[in-house]
Amino acid sequence: MHPPPVSLARKAEQSLCGPPRFRLYAESRDHILNETTNAMTNEQRVKLVQSQRKRVTYRNTLLSISGVLLFFIAWELLVVTGIVDKKKLCDVLEIFRLLIVKFTDPNPDGAVLLVNVWSSLKIALCGFGLAIVIGVPLGWLMGWYRGFDAFMRPIFEIIRPIPPVSWIPLTIVWMGIGLPAKSFIVFFAAFVPCLINSYTGIRQTKEVLKNVGKTFGASYFTVFWKVGIPSSMTMTFAGIKVAIGNAWATLVAAEMLAASSGLGYMILMGRSYGRVDLVILGIVVIGVLGVLISAVINLFENLVLGWKKL
């Protein structure tokens, strides 16, 4: 006797899933996975995700620390082995000793380290903060309102290519060499990336999000406030991070040209007196301050954009 005919659907199922024993194994496996997933409560799922994030954060922290340690070890080996002359690059321990001494000794630049740090920090924060307060909202408005963009863009395009350092001579004539003058120069350095990134971010708002807001009866300004600005925050924070680097670079250049204290002035005095260790100490301190400020910005970004990780 011939076996009963097998339907085309049954043949297709057998060809896709394989022999019956393999289908039974696959069905059992899927059943176990579904039961395990269903057995987990929402609280357990949240704890699982949090534990995974903690492990990733812990791993990345260890990698970051290892990278810094390897950098300083390579630096020390270059000097100790004589590959680089000590007159051109002093060793790490010498920089550490000078760091401790500069907390109490004002020589040769005339100020202890904390005075120089505070002098540079308040200038950087004043100019940088002013650039955020003015540049970010201005970029949002230019990106959202086409008429305002047409009005402001020619002015911005004239200002944008001007190097911030070129404002230093004119600023000295206008304001001297005090806090307002250097903050004004830092403002121009940080203003451009803040405006460009906030402008680009809000211009990239998806049309479907705008249309949803309009469908629910939201006004054009409400869509701008509730949809445009939140969708632009990622690009806006990227511009702020670029701006802080520009601010520090311009600040040091301004202090090296016209200042009586600050980290840039300390570097200038180190060069004048042939103190390579003082120059390197100023560079290292600027780098550490930049890392700390960037960490604060990243923390604030995570608080503002935490909803994107859900």
Beta strands, then each sheet from edge to edge (+ up, - down):
end
